[in-house]
Amino acid sequence: MNYIDPHIHMVSRTTDDYKRMALAGCELVSEPAFWAGFDRSGPEGFRDYFRQLTRVEATRAGLYGIAHKTWLCINAKEAEDVGLAREVIKLIPEFLDAPDVLGIGEIGLNKNTKNEATVFVEHLDLAARTDELVLVHTPHLADKYPGTRMILDMIRGDRRIKAERVCIDHVEEHTIRPALEAGHWVGMTLYPITKCTPARAADMVEAYGTERILVNSAGDWGHSDPLAVPEFIFEMRRRGHDEATVRKIVYENPLAFFAGCRRFSYTPRGQVV
C-alpha cells in the first residue's frame, strides 16, 4: 500500500532511508523544521537550514520518486531564547512563497515555560497574518498533558486561527480526546521506545475512528524508525481492518490536511498493493 509520512525529519536521515521508504511504498513526506541536536548560534544558521528544507531536500527525495514538502519555524527546544526566536520568525516570510512549504511548524512547547509560550503565540500570529497551516509539537512524558492543555488554550485564544487548520502532533491516549474535541487534526508519532507504538496507535484508531487522524514516524536524528508507518499498516491489517480504512489514515487524511495550504499541489499515484 502506498503511504504518506506527514512528519519526518529527512535532513537527519541517510539517502539509504529514502530508498527503503520508496521500496515500502512511500510517495510523499512532510518535513517540519526541527532542533538540530544542538542549539544554533544565530539566525543565519536558520536561514541556511530553511534553504536546505525549501531548495535542497526535495531534490534528494525526488531521486527516489518521493515528493518532499516542508514546514518552517524555530523549534520549541530553542524557543527559550526569545530574542533569537524573534529574529528567526522575521526570516520565515522570505521562504513562505516556496512551492513546497505547507505552513508554520512544528511549533509548540518543550518544558512548558513562559518563554516557550511567548514564542508559540508569536508563531501563531505569523500563521494568522499569512493564512498558513500550523503543525504543533506537544511535550514529552509528564509535560505532555499540561503542555497540550496550554497549547489548546493559546490556540483558542487567537480567534483568527481556525481549528481545522491546525494539527496537534505526538498525541497519546491522554491527549488525543481534547485535541479532537477542540476541532483539530491530530498526529500519532510512532517511535520504537517513547511516544506511541503501532499497536497503541491502532488502539486509538479503534477508540476514536479515522476522522482527522494521522500517523507519522518523525524519523529524526535520535532513536527512530523511518519505516514506522508501514509498521502501523501491518498492525492494522493484522487486526483485520480493511484496506480502505488503513488507506484513509496513511494516505487520504494527510492529503486532506495538506490541501488547506494554498500552495499545495500533488497528483496522487493511486493505490498500489
HELIX and SHEET records of a PDB file:
HELIX    1   1 MET A   10  SER A   12  5                                   3    
HELIX    2   2 THR A   15  ALA A   24  1                                  10    
HELIX    3   3 PRO A   43  ARG A   51  1                                   9    
HELIX    4   4 GLN A   52  VAL A   56  3                                   5    
HELIX    5   5 GLU A   57  GLY A   62  1                                   6    
HELIX    6   6 ALA A   76  GLU A   78  5                                   3    
HELIX    7   7 VAL A   82  LEU A   91  1                                  10    
HELIX    8   8 ILE A   92  GLU A   94  5                                   3    
HELIX    9   9 LYS A  114  THR A  130  1                                  17    
HELIX   10  10 LEU A  141  ASP A  143  5                                   3    
HELIX   11  11 LYS A  144  GLY A  157  1                                  14    
HELIX   12  12 ALA A  163  ARG A  165  5                                   3    
HELIX   13  13 ILE A  176  GLU A  181  1                                   6    
HELIX   14  14 PRO A  198  TYR A  208  1                                  11    
HELIX   15  15 ALA A  228  ARG A  238  1                                  11    
HELIX   16  16 GLU A  243  ARG A  247  1                                   5    
HELIX   17  17 LYS A  248  GLU A  252  3                                   5    
HELIX   18  18 ASN A  253  PHE A  258  1                                   6    
SHEET    1   A 8 TYR A   3  ASP A   5  0                                        
SHEET    2   A 8 CYS A  26  GLU A  31  1                                        
SHEET    3   A 8 ALA A  67  LEU A  72  1                                        
SHEET    4   A 8 VAL A 101  GLY A 108  1                                        
SHEET    5   A 8 LEU A 133  HIS A 137  1                                        
SHEET    6   A 8 VAL A 166  ILE A 168  1                                        
SHEET    7   A 8 TRP A 185  THR A 189  1                                        
SHEET    8   A 8 ILE A 213  ASN A 216  1                                        
END                                                                             
